[in-house]
Amino acid sequence: MKNISIKKAAIINGVGKYSKIFLSIIVNAILARLLSPGDYGIVAVVTVFSTFFSTLADMGFGVAIVQNKKLTSNDINNIFSFTIYISLILMLLFSLLAVPISKFYHNNAYVSLTLLLSISLLFDAMNMVPNGILNKNKEFMVIAVRTVVVYLLASILTVILAMNGFRYYSLVIQAIVTSIFTFLWNYIDTHPKFKLRFQFSSVKKVLSYSSYQFAFNFVNYFARNLDNLLTGKFMGDVQLGYYNKAYDLMLYPVNNLTGIVTPVLHPILSDFQDNLKIIYDKYLKVFKILFCLSAFAAPFCFLSSKEIITIMYGSNWKSSIICFQILSIAIVPQMLNSSAGGVFQAIGNTRLLFLNSCINTGITVVAILIGIFLGKSIVALSGAVAIAYICHFFTAYYMLIKLGFGYKMSMFFGNILPDLIILFGMEIAVGLYHFNISNIFLSLLVKGIYLMGVFIVLMVLTGEYKLVKKVEKERI
């Protein structure tokens, strides 16, 4: 097993991640001009159901393989064999839902889309163990290269299909191709062996840990997808398309700034699972870096929402602008919350992770119901969801810091006080900006330079610029 720092792992992961970002910006800009909001809305609905079955198939085995250092190759093969059977069963069950889904949403297109996505579900589910093995062995370079190559191949095919009138089918085929290629690549690299008759005793070794991880994934599914389910049903595919596109765009900085660090946190920090102080000290540095990045990203997206939507997706997506602007408020808590899960896993407390997920899901469900049934618009829904994510931050970090590490919250907030000052300073800067530039490219550039200047000044005044030097010099 490789010995690697968070810094080095993040750099490797970052190269792959940002290569994919560059490609995805180009691909999404092309597809947004070839496909309608309705096409995206239809796929968003059926993807919610396939994601649910993927959650059922996961059962937490991937992270359990990373956490349990005593598993033998025979144990892993038995777990892999068990997941193959589970994957096949869930694929068949998902296929049987094709007609009920189409009747619920009054659209026959969901029949064929559901059947097609069942293929993607199968390979995504079978990929749990191979992907867990790669993370356990810290093969981050392999994962980075695979991510870029698979995305590139799938995207080329998707664009070709969209240009030839395949509409929403092109997006579904992209998911299928991605899942198949990813599984084959991981399987070839890890070589887990399938046993027709496996030993369930191996599964039991990780069941106590994985059961809470599975419960977390299960509960978290509803928090992440209830908005799409209800929006598609009560507001229609087109409104869902606008909302979903704004939500996905909000996730760009969340996934692509935190995404280079969070996937490597658990594999690396789990090596120190018997020393909580080391984990806290290492994670605090990561947390502060993420906080500073989000303190720039959120105000920039809020101030430049019109320019970003128009440049990336074109004039057909104007209804997404206000939704994206409101949702951008949630970028800071989303970026920070996304890193907490790996720490819960590293300290071996997936039970606490599950309990936190239950609380946050309750908050999210209430917010979504208010946005849809009282607000009755995707704008109100966006506001309610943004508030829910802010609430998530306080519940997640109270449970992690106070109950997980056993430290006082006053100490934690004292540690991050400079970062809070930077965030408030950036919010004031947004309120003070009153220039109106007609050229959207020039407007985006001016806003970016303005906020970057303010951000640098705040970093110097608070002393947080030293974080950069620490990252360069230390093994985080």
N, C-alpha and C positions, 0 to 999 in steps of 0.2 A: 504494500500500500504506500502511495506517495506521501511525503511530508511536504506540505505546501502552505504558504501563508494566505490570509484572506486577500491581501493586496495583490499577490501574484495571480491567484485564482480569479480575482475580479478583473484584472487586466486581460487575461486570456478570454474570460467570458465576455468582457466588454468588446473585444475585437469582433467576435462573432455576432454579438448583439447589435452593435452599431452598423456592421455590414448589412445585417438584415433590415435595420431601420432605414438605411439609405435605399435599399431595394423596395421596401414596403411603401415608402413615400411615393416613389415613382409608380409602382403598381397600383396603389390605391387611387392616385390621381387619375390614372388611365381608366380604371374600372368605374370610378364615380361619374365619369363622363360617358361611359358606355351603358351603365345599368341605372335603373330608376330607384328612387327611395322605396317604392313598393317591392322591388326585387330584393333589396336588402332586408326589408321588413319580413318578407316571407321566410327567408333563410334564417333570420334571427329567431323566429318562433320555433321552427323545427330543430334548430341547434340547441335551444333550451332543453328540449326533451332528450336529445342525444347526450347532452352534457350530464343530465340527471343519471342516465344509465352508466356513463363513464365513471361518475362518482360512486355508484353502487359497485362497479367492477374494481375500483381502486382498492378499497378496504384498508388503505394505509400501509400496504405491504412494501411499497417503494421506500418510504422513509424509515420503516421498521428495519429493513435490510441495512440501511446506512447506520442506524443507531446501534443495532446489536452486533458487536464486534466478535461474538463467539460462534456465529453461524458458520457451518462447514459448507463446502461446495455441494455436498449431498443434500443438506437442508435447503439450500437455495434452489436446487433442481426440483425438490419436492414442492416447494412453494410455487415455483414457475408452473409446474404441471397442474397444480390446483387452480391457478389463475386462468389457465387455458380453458378448463372446463367451465369456470364461471363466465368467461368471456363469450363462449359459444351459447350458453344458456341465455345470457342477457341480450345477445344479438337477436335471438329468436323472439324473445319477449318484446323487444323494441319493435321488431318487424310487425308483430301482431297489433301494435298500436297505430299503424298507418291509417286505417279507415276511421277509427274513433277520433284521431287528431283532425283529419280532414273534415269530419262532420261537425266537430266542435267549433272550428274556425270557418266553416262553410266554404272550403276551397279544396277541390279535388287534387290540386297540384301537390298537396301534402302527402298523398299516398305514395307517389313515386319518389318524392324527396326523402321521406322517412325510410323507405326500403334501401335507397342508395346510402343514406347516412348510417344505416346499420352496419355496412361494410367498414366505414370509418371507425365506428364504435368498437368493432371486433379487434381491429389492429391497435387502436389506442389502448384498449384494455389489456391486450397481450403484451404491450410494451412496458407495463409497470415494473416487472422484475428486471428486464435488461437495462432499463434506464436507471433503476436503483443500484444495479451493480456498477455502472459507470460512475455514478456519484459516490458510491462507497469507495471505489478505487481512485477517486479524484481525477478522472480522465476528462478534465474540463476542455482540453484542446480538441479531443475527439467530438465532444458535444458541440463545441463552437463551430467546427468545420461542417459537421452534419447539419446543423441548423441552417447555415447559409446555403449550402448546396441543395438541400431538399426544398427550401423555400424558393430558391431561384427556379428550379425545374418545375415545381408545381405552379408558380406564378406565370411562367411563360405559357404553359398549357392553358391556364385560366384566361389570360388575356386573349389568346387565339380563339378560344371558345366563345368568349364574350363578344368579340368582333364578328363572329359568325352567327350571332343571334341566339345563343344558348341561354341567355338571361340568367335567372337564378341557378340554373343547373351548373353553370360554370363555377360558381362559388362552392357548390356542394362537391363537385368533382375535385376542386382544389383541396378540400378537406380529406377526401378519400386518398388522393395521391400522396398527400403529406403524411398521413397515418401509415400507409403501406411502406413507403420509402424509409420513414423513421424507424419503424419496427425492424425491417430487414437490415438496415445499417447497424442498429444496436444489437440485433441478434448475432450478426456475423462477428461483431467485435467482442461479445461476451460469451457466446456459445453455451447458454443454459440448456440442459438436456430435458426433454419431455419424457415423462414416465407414464405409461398407460395406467399403471397401478402405483400410486405415490403413497408415502407415509405421512399421515396427518399429524403425527407427533412433531414434525418440523414446523408445520403451520402453527401449532399450539405455542411454540417457542416465542413467536412474535405477536401472538393474538392479544395479549394483555396490553401491549403498547399500541399495536395497530388498531385495536377496537376503538379507542378514544380518537385516534387520528381519523378513522373512518367516520365516526360520529360527527367530528368537526367538519369534515368534507361534506357530509350529508346535510347538516344544518346550514353550513355556509352556502350551499347550492341555492337554497331558497332565498337567502338574503341577496344573492347576486343575480338571480334570474326572475324573481317574482314580478319585477317591473316590466320586463319584456313580455311575460305571459299575459299580464293583465292589460298592458297597453295594446298588444296585438288583438286582444279580444274586444275591448271596449272603445278603442280609439281607431283601430284599423291598421293595415299594413303600412300605409304611407306615413302616418304619424309615428309609428314604431320605427320606420326607416330613418326619419329625421332624428328622433331621440337616440336611437342606437348608434347612429354615426357620430353624434355629439359625445355620447358616452365613450365610445371607442377612442375618439380623439383625445378625450380627457385622460384616458389610460395610457396614451403615448408616453408622456413624461413619467407616469407612475411605473409602467412596466419597463421602460427603456433606460431610466436612470437608476431605479432600484434593482432592475432585472439583472444588472451585471454583478450585484453583490448578494442579493437574497438567495439565489440558488446554491451559492457556495457556503453560506453561513452554517447551515446544519451539518454538512459533511465535515467541516473544519472544526467548528466549536464543539461538536460531539466528542472530540478527542479529549476535551477538558471537562467532561460531564461530572467529574467528581470534585471539581474546584470551581464553585460558582463565582468567586471573586475574579478569577481570570476571565471567565466568560463575560461578566459584567463590564470589566475594564476594556476588553477588546470590542465588545458590542457598542459601548458608549461612543467610542471613536467613530465607528461606522454610523451610528445614529446621528451624531452631530454633522457628519459630512452630508448625509441624506437630508437633514433639516436645512442646511445651507443651500443645497441644490434646489430643494422644493421651494424655499423662500424666494428664489429667483423665478423658477418655472411657473408657479401659480400666478403671481402678479402679471407676468409677461403674457400668459395665455388669457387672462381676464381682460387686460388692456388691448390685446391684439386679436381678439376672437374673430372679428369681422374679416380682417386680413388673412388670418390662417385658414378659415373655412373657404373663403373665396379663392385663394391661391391653390389650395390642395384639392378642392372638390368642384369648384365652379359655381356659377350663379344659380344653379338648380337647387342648391342646398341652403338657401338663405334662412329657411325656418330652423336650421340647426344652430344658427349663430348665437341666439339668446340662451339656448339650452347649454351650449358649450361654455358660454361666459359664466353662467351660474354654476355649472358643474366644476369649473376650474377652481372654485373656492375650496373644493374638497381635495385638491391635488396634494396639499401639504399633509393632512391626516392620512390620506391614502398611501402616500409614499412611505410614511413612517410606520403605519400599521402593517404594511405588506412585509416588513422585515421582522416583525415581532414573532410570527409563527415559527420561523426557523429557530429562534431562541428558546421558545417553549419546548420545541422538540429536542434541542441540544441539552437542556437541563433535565430532560426525561420526564417532563410534566405535561403529557398530552391531555391528561384529564382536565387540567386547568385551561388548556387551549380550547377544549370542547365546551367547558362552562362559559368561557368568554364568548365563544361563538354563539351559544344559545342566547346570551344577553344581547349581543349585537344584532342577531337575527330578529329578535323581538322588536328592537328599536327600528330596524330597517323595514320590517313588515308594516308597522304602524305608520311610518313615514310614507311608504308607497301607497298604502290605502288612503291616506289623507290626500296625497297628490293626485290620485286618479279619481276618487269618488267625491272629494270635496273641492279640490282645485279644478278637476275636470279638464286639464290641459297638460301638454308635455312640459310647458314652462313651470307650472306648479309642481309637477312631478320632479323636475330637475332640482328645484329649490328644496323640496322635502328630502330628497336623496342626499344632497350636499350637507344638509343639517345632520342627517343620520350619521354620515361618515365622520363628522366632527365629534359627535357624541362617542363614536367608536374609539376614537383616540384615547379619551379619558378612561373608558372602561378597560381597554386593552392594557394600557400602561399601568393602571392601578393594580391589575391582577398580575402583570409580569414583574413589576418592580417591588410592590408591597408583598404579594402572596408568593410569587415565584422565587425572587431573590431574598426577600425578607428585609429590604432596605426601606428607609423612610422616603415618602414622596417629596418632602421638602428638600432632601438632599438631591434627588433626581432633578427637580425643577431648578435648583440652584446650579446644577451642572450645565443645564441647557439655557440658562438665562440670557447669555449673549446671543444665542440663536433666536430666541423669542424677540429680542430687541431688533435684530435684523429683519425679521418678518414684519413687525409693526412699522418699521421704517420704510420698507418696500410698499406696504399698503398705503401709507401716507403719500409716497411718491406717485402712486397710481392716481390718487385723488387730486393731486396737484397738476396732472398733465392735462392741458387744454388745447393742444395744437390739433389742427384739422388739415390733413394732407390728402388731396384727392387721389394721387397715385398710390395704389395699395402696396406696391413693392417698396416704394420710398417710405411710405408710412410705417410699414413693418420694420424697416431698417432703422428709422429714427427712434421708434419706440424701444427697439432692442438696445440701441446704443445708450439711450437715456436711462433705462432701467439698469443696464450693466454698469454705467458710471455710478449710479446711486448705490448699487450692490457692492461695488469695490470699496467705496468710501465707508460703508457700514461695516464691511469685513475688516477694514483697517482700524476703525474706531473701536470695535469690540474685541479686536485681537484674534478673531477667528481665522484670519489669513494664515495664522500659524499652523492650522490644520493641514494645509497643503504641504508645509515643510515636514510635518510629522509623518504624513503619508509617504513622502519621498525618502525619509531617513529610517523609519521604523518598519519592523515586520508586524503589521497589525494582525 
